[in-house]
């Protein structure tokens, strides 16, 4: 039996349990850095199939790393398992997590035979937008020793190299002074007005930014009562650009809009966060080509998607990993249209038969890609030499 057939046989033996794992994570969603159940279930699953598991690494209780094999090429498969507030697993992290386990246990079956070491890297809090799990783990050595990394991400359709852009999330806090809004309005400093002015300024700024830039946010605190001048308001915003360099150009323009609100009203404005942004994704072309061939061998073609191939999509801290080592982050379709990521309807699609098939195909395509990377001398030597 060849290596890919052996890997598939190993995966098939665990298929039912992996689908159950995906559904269990989906049914009990946990926010970033709070994924205690999901992290435990993933570690237990990997321990049960012979992986050496380290939990709570890098000073993060829900981060982990699980290792098998002893070959010279060391590949990390990233698992994400946090949810979105209010709408649960509307980005399919339950599928990401289970497919990472499936890919790893399948590849581990032949790891020593083909010259692989496989690690599942459990990365919490991908959805937090700043100082996230992968960024903190990169800083603290959680990816040390890896030659390459990969993961698959659910989407409405399959894409090998989605255009994933840089992003920065931050909180804005405005502090004014309370007063009776009718009897003594002149004695108040309206912190809500500071945010209103900032949002108006942002609307005007949109004429003067790149068409690929994004600015979006929410008011998280708008005041306590309509008859009290709001003294404390806050907002959470994300800015995005095609690259970190472009993001650095956009950031001060956006910050000045919030400062303008404070200047106009007399409120004090403080911006917190935004210091550890997500980088754009740098897809390794050889790895992507291998993944594509393996996915097509499983009966998953990649149609011409027109503008979807080039329009900016979301952002992920996997972009930061891709700046540290060769990486891929293909999208795997769950046949959800018209539902798209970050909609409640997408949440529901992430435990359908199509989602389960995406889990299976994504895991096998990654496992086979790992095998190809180890057995292709040119790819293997390039990756080992680069680290």
C-alpha angles and dihedrals in degrees: 000000000000122000097259093049090049091050091051092049090053091049093048090056089059099034098106093049092049092053089048089051091053092050093046093054090046092052094052106040119190130193125241116296088008098077095120097142096043093048091048093049092049093048091048091051092051094044090052091059095048105269120146102239129202114188130196094021126170092025090293115119094208097044120096145165126211123189138194134168131031105232124135096249110073116197125184122210111201122221122199121189111163123113137217121260113263099358103056121210096005091145097048100245088153087065092045092053097047094043090052091055091045094049092048097049091046093050092042089062090071100021098116092040094057098031103259139142111195126199129181107212111203106211117187130202103023090155097057094088099217135047088005132173099275093044093052092043091052089053093047100046100262092135097040115133096023120125096194141355139208146171138169124234127204118242137153089271142009121275127168098201112018117188100253114182138203120269142183127195124198141164124235120207121192121193123193134146131280122235139151103285094216108026100038109013092144090066094058133086108212112221091180090059088054089060092044091054090046092052091049090051090050090053090054092044091061090077090062104045131083117279087239094055119100131202119181137148151141137239106245096184123020104170140295106254136001092238093054121074102240111249098176125043133154142186138191119218139180124203122193137190135171092256139015089250091056090045090056088054093050098045101073091047090055094043090053089059090060091044088053090059090054093046093051096048103030092241120140112244123203125182116204127188127005089116098111105043129183115257126223115267117260106200117209102231098208093049090046091052091052091049091049092052092049093047091050089049087059090054099262108128122192109231124203102267098187113206092007088072094061108022116101112262128182132315132244139180086238082084088067090051090051090058090055099046141356108289146166132205108183121181117235119205124236096183092245104144130166082030115076135185118300094027123113088235089060089052089058092049092056092079099042127111089261090054091049089051090051089053091052097044094042092051094048093044090053093046092050090046090054089052091049091049091053096045098042103085095204095050094041095050093045093052095046093046092050092061 
